[in-house]
Amino acid sequence: MLTDAAEQGLLRSADRKRIEIAGRALVYGFARMNLDGHFPRWRVEQREVERVAEEGSTCSSRALQSRSSFAAR
């Protein structure tokens, strides 16, 4: 996916490795917090966790777009 986006000029940064590592870290951290039970301890309801996960997915997709395309949204 990143290769295709880079070839089409859709990445906001040319550093694909940095984007890949940052994306994985974000997803891993969120999943780990969920699996470890942090959210219930912080009084975050499951539906809120799911909403944030969905928004994060949408945000990640937008981050792959070029700045001009992102600003137009």
N, C-alpha and C positions, 0 to 999 in steps of 0.2 A: 504494500500500500504506500509506504513512504517513497519507494523507488518510483512508482508511477506518479505520485504527486510531485516529486522533484523533477522528473522528466517533463512534466507539464507546466513547470514553473509555479506551482501552487503553494510551495512552502514559504513561510515568512522568513525562515533562516536556511542558509545553505548547509548548516552543520547537522546532517541527518543523524549522526551518532548521538549527539547531545539531545536531540528531540526524542530519539528512541529511549535513551536512558531515563530522561525526565518523565516521559509518559509511563514507562514501566514502574518507576519509583512511585508515582502518584497512584497508579492502580493498585500496586502491591500494598502500599501503606493504607489505603482506604479499605481494601479487602482484609488486611491483617487486623485493623481496628475492629471491623465488623465481626470477624471470626473470634477474636479475643474477647468479645463482649463489652467493648468500651462504650458503645453507643447507649445501651440500656443503662449502664452505670451513670452516664452523663444525662440521663433522662431524655434521650432522643428516641422518638417513636420510630418503629420500623418503616412506616410509610414515608417519614421524613428522610430516612436513610436511602430508601429507594428513589425518592425524588431527587436527592442530591446526586446519586449515582447516575440517574438519567440526564440531569443537567450537565454533569461532568462529561458524559459521552458526547453530548451536543457541543459543548465547549471545545472538546478535543477535535471534533470534526471541523469546527470553524477555524481552529488554530492552524489547520493544514492549508487553509486558503491564503491566497496572497493578500497583502494589506489592502489593496484597492477593492478587492472583492469582499473582504471582511468589513471594511468601512461602509460599503454600500448596503449592508444588511440592516 
